[in-house]
Amino acid sequence: MIDIDAITKRYVKGSVTTDVLKGISFEIAAGEYVAIMGASGTGKSTLMNILGALDTPTSGRYSLDGQDVSGLDDDALSALRNRKIGFVFQQFHLLDRTSALVNVSLPFIYRDEEIADTEGRAAAALDAVGLGHRQHYLPSELSGGQQQRVAIARALVTDPALLLADEPTGNLDAASGAEVLALFRRLNNEGRTVVLVTHDRDVAEHASRILTLVDGRLAEDRLVTRRREPAPSNAATAE
């Protein structure tokens, strides 16, 4: 699914050169649940931007779902993001005056092709995260955890190859964060490839594998000993 080979990222501002990523290589297979962890300044946000086709590496190769991403132009990167990557961010980025159903339908607006039954697909995505009964609610009528689940439904609606989550529990209380993490686990158990970027080790431990960055390098790649997970239905039906 993901093949990163000797990726570097260098920023040059005037006479100052900053090497943020320093020759990182790893693979993530389809269906894995991987956390990328690191403190502030370790390069994890830069790596996330490259994985999400929001930025390009200075050198090295990035292949996503069999496609070499490294040399694509902006238009091709935009098309790739829309078709193959579902994003979940710390901020929910929902439109305040539109319903959950419309918010989930938004990715279809940016397609250069007509998509059949976009409303039905958005409703199905909301059902998948346990919010089918709230599809006509505005974001202000939903809790923080429910708003994040709407954002997850929006990420899922195009059936992407990769679900990429950046600090997805950062704006949630402990209970809502646990619900969202249980939902990621259920989606992964159903076959979704999930990559979660976080600075929080407790959050990272919910994944099956943790990649740890230190000073722009991959310092550790380890499997997680599986803890007992909450029942999947709790995450999908919690109010």
N, C-alpha and C positions, 0 to 999 in steps of 0.2 A: 504493500500500500504506500508506504513512505520509505524512500531511500535517500539518505543524506550522505554525501561523500565529500569530505575535506572542505566543508563550508567555512568561508571566512567572511567577515564584514568589517570594513574599514571606513571610518568617517574622516574627512579632511576638511578642516576649517582654517583658512589662512595657512599659517606655518605649523599648525597643530594637527597631528595625525593620531587618531584613536583607534586601536584595534579592539573591537568589541567581541567578535567571535574568531576563534583561533584554531581553525582546522578541525571542526566537529564532524564526526561520522557516526551514523547509526541507522538501523532499519526498524520499521514498525510494520508488523504483518497485519493484514486485514482481520478485523475482529478483535484486535488487542485493545486494552484499556491502559493507557500510559499517562503518567504524570511527569511533567517537566518541572523540576523544582530548583529554586535558587534564591539567594538573597537579592536585594536591590543592587543593581550594578553588575550582576554576574552575566548578563547577556540573554536572559530568558525571554524578555519582551522582544528583543531584536530577533531571536530565533522564532518566536511565535509569529511575528510579522512575516518572516520568510516562509514558514509553514503555511500561513494563511494567504500567500501570494499577494500580500500587501506591500512587500518589499522584495528586492532581489539581492542575492549574495554578491560580494565583491569577486569571489572566486569559488570554485567548487561546483558540485552538481546536486540538484534537487529534483527527484522524480516523484510524482504523485499519481498513484493509480495507473502506473505504466507510462505516464507522460512526462517528458523532461520539461521542467518548469523554468529552468535557469535562464534561458535565453528569450523568453516570451516578451512581447511588447505589452504596453499598458492595456490595449483593447483585448488582447488574448488573455492576459491575467485577469481582467474583469470578467470575461466569459467563464474562465476556469473557476473563479470564486463562486459565481452564481450557480454553476452546475455541480460542482464537486465538493464544496466546503460549506458546512453550516456553522455559523459563528454564534457563540454565547459569551457575553461580556459581563463584567462586574456591574456596569450600568445597564439597565434593561433596554434602553433606547426604544421605548414604545411611544407611539403617537398618542398624546393625551386625549384627543377628542374623537378618537376612532375606537371601535369595539375590538375586543380580543380577536374576533374572526377576521376583521379587516387588517389588523396588525400582522396576523399570521400569513395573510395573503400577499403581503407586500413584495416578497422576492419574485413573484410572477410578473410584477410590473416591469422589471428590468430585463425580462427575456425578450429576445428578438424573434420570438415565435409565439403563436397562439397556443395557449394551454387549455385543454378541455377541463371543465368543471373545477375551476380554481376554488370556488367556495366549498365544494364538497371535499376537496383535498385538504383545505384549511381546517374544516370541521373535523375531519378524520385525525389530523395532527393534534388538535386540541383534545380529542378523545384519548389519544395515545398518552397524553400527559395528565389525564384525569380532570380536564376542565371543559369537557364537551357541554356540560350544563351551564357554563358561564361564558359561552361564546359571544353573547351580546352585551357583556359587561364592559364598561370603560376601565382603563387602568386604575383610575382613582377609586374604583369600587372593588378592587382586588387587593389582597395582602401582598407584602413584598415577595413572599415565596410563590404566590400565585402569579405575580407579574413575571418572575423569573421563569416559571413554567410556560407562560405564554411565549417568552423569548426563546425557550427551548423548542416549543412547537414550531415557531417561525423558522428556526434553524433546520428542523427536520422536514419541513413541508416539501422541499424539492428533492427529497430522498438522496442526500449527498453521500459521497463515499466516505467523507471524514467529518466528524463533529469535533470542532475545536473550541474549547472553553477557556477563557482567560479570567482567572480569579472569580469564578461564577458564584461563590458564596460570600464574597467580600462585603456586600451590602445587606446581608441577611442575619437575623438572629440565629442562635444555635439550633433551634427546632426547625426553622425554615431551611437552614443550610443542610441539616441532616436529611430532610425530605428531598432536596435537590440532588444531593449526592446519591441517595438511594435510587432516584430516578435515573441518573447516569448509569448506575450499576445494572438496573433492569434493562435499559436500552442496549448496553453492552452485552448482556446475557442473551438478548434477542439478535445479536450479530452485528451491532453497530461498532465501528471503529471510533474510539473516543480518545482524544488527547487533551489533557487538562493541564493548564499552566498555573502554578501557584507558588507562593513563598512559604506556605503553611504545611509543615510536615504532617500534621494530623489529617489535613485534606488530602495530601498526596498519598497517604497510606490507604485510602479507599480504592486506589487504582490497583492493577495487577502487577505493574512494573513502574519503577521510578528511575528517571534519568536526572542526575544532579549536576548542575553547572556550577563551576567555581572559576572566577576570573576568565570567563570566555571559553573555557574548555570543559569537556565532558569528564567529570571527576569520578562518577559512579553510575553504573547501570545494573540495577538489581531487581529481582523478582520479589514481590510482596507475599509474605505468608498470609494466606487468606483468613481474615477474621469472620466471625459469624455475622452475616448481613441481615438487616431488617427484612421482613416479608415484603416483596416487591409491591404488593397491592396497597400497602400503606402509603407509599410515595405517590401512587396514582390517584388515590381517593381522598387524601388528606385535604381538609378545608383550610 
